Amino acid sequence: MRRCTSALSLAVLTTGLLAGGQPALASTTAADAIGGPQLASTGLIVQAGVKAPPKTKANSYVIADAETGEVLAAKNPHGKFLPASTMKALTALTLIPKLDKNQTVKPSRAAVNEEGSAVGLVPKPIYKVHDLFRALMMVSGNDCANALSEANGGIPATLADMNAEAKRLQANDTVAKTPSGLDKPGQSSSAYDLALIARAGLQNKDFREYISTKTAKFPAPKGHYEIGNHNRMLWTYDGMIGVKNGWTSKAFGSFVGAAKRDGHTIIVSVMRHEESFWKDVEELMNWGFANRGKTAAVGALVDPLPPAQPSPAPSAPAAPVPEGNAAVSEPVAPKRENSGMLATIVLGGGLVAGVGLLGWGIRRKRRQSPTASS
C-alpha cells in the first residue's frame, strides 16, 4: 500500500516486518527520531516521485551519502535487531584509540576457546594488537574480540566503553552485550546505527586499513599463515572499501559496507536478511551511486555529540573585610556555558554492486554453536 506524505516529501511504500510476519515497531516517534522525523517510519522511505530502491528481503536497511551524511533511502532504519558480527565495527572503533597497536598480547584460554568464528589464537604472547584488529575485521575472529577486550581491562570494561561510544555517536538503538556480536539477550543495533558507526570508522586511518585489507600474514607458534577478508565484495565490487558482515541463526544476515566511486562514498547497511544478502547489497549500493545528488534526503546521519564540558570549580569564598575598611568587593558575574548546536553533516557517496568470490580465511576447527557469529 502506497502512502505519500507531501509535507515531508517522501513516500512510504511498504510496511517493515519482523521475523514471523509481525510488524516492526518504530523505536522512536517522529518528533525525536535521530536523523529526522521521516526515519521514524517502519516502512520504505524514499523521496516522492523517485524510483524506489530494488526490493530486498532485509527487514531493515539504510543507503547514505558518506560525505554529506544524507540518508538517500531507508527501510525501517531505527528497527532494533540482533547485529551479529557487525557489532565488531563498534568494538574496533571503540578500542583502536585506546590500545597501542604494537602492544604484545597473550590471550587467555577463555578467549582462545570462544565459540563461533575464529582466527585460531593460542595462549602465547605472539600477537600484536595490530594483528588482532586485522583478524577481528577480516575473518571475524570472536577469539580476537575477547583478546582485545582483555587488553583493554576485560570484557565488562570494554562493553562499558562500547556503550559509551555508541551514545557519543548518537547510535541510541545500539546496546552491546558481547564484543564479538555473539547473540545475547538485550543486545541490539539498527541499520541507522550501523551506518553511523561505519561513517565514524571511515574517518579513522587504522580502521580503514583493517576493513579494506584483502589478505594478510597472521602470527602462528611457528611462523605465520595467511588470512583472507570475509567481505567478498572487496574482490567483486568496484570501489569497495569494506566494513563488516555477520550472521547467526537468530540474527540472520547483517552487513554494513562502504564503496567509493568518482570521489564519492556510499554506505549501505542491512539487518535481518533471511537469505544471502550480497546481491541485494550490490543493488542497493548501485541505487545509491545512481541517485546521489539527484534525490532529496529523507534524513541525515548525525554528528557525534560534542565532548562533555567539565563543570566550573566552585569559587573560593571572599575574604572577610576588616571592620572600618571601606573597600567593598564587586560581585563576579557567573560564567555561562555555551550549549552548542549539534551540526548535521552529510557525506557523499556512491553505490555498490558486487557478486562475490568468497573471501577466504583460516579458522581453527572447533565445535560451533548454532548461534555462532560469522
Sequence and secondary structure as in RCSB ss.txt:
>XXXX:A:sequence
MRRCTSALSLAVLTTGLLAGGQPALASTTAADAIGGPQLASTGLIVQAGVKAPPKTKANSYVIADAETGEVLAAK
NPHGKFLPASTMKALTALTLIPKLDKNQTVKPSRAAVNEEGSAVGLVPKPIYKVHDLFRALMMVSGNDCANALSE
ANGGIPATLADMNAEAKRLQANDTVAKTPSGLDKPGQSSSAYDLALIARAGLQNKDFREYISTKTAKFPAPKGHY
EIGNHNRMLWTYDGMIGVKNGWTSKAFGSFVGAAKRDGHTIIVSVMRHEESFWKDVEELMNWGFANRGKTAAVGA
LVDPLPPAQPSPAPSAPAAPVPEGNAAVSEPVAPKRENSGMLATIVLGGGLVAGVGLLGWGIRRKRRQSPTASS
>XXXX:A:secstr
  EEEGGGTEEEEEE B GGG B   SS GGG TT GGGG SEEEE TTS      SEEEEEEEETTTBEEEEEE
STT  B  GGGHHHHHHHHHTTTS TT EE   HHHHT SSS     SSS EEHHHHHHHHHHS  HHHHHHHHH
HTT HHHHHHHHHHHHHHHT TT B S SS    TT BB HHHHHHHHHHHHTSHHHHHHHH  EEEEEETTEEE
EEE S THHHHSTTEEEEEEEEETTTEEEEEEEEEETTEEEEEEEEEESS  HHHHHHHHHHHHHHTTTS  SEE
                      TT                      B                      TT   
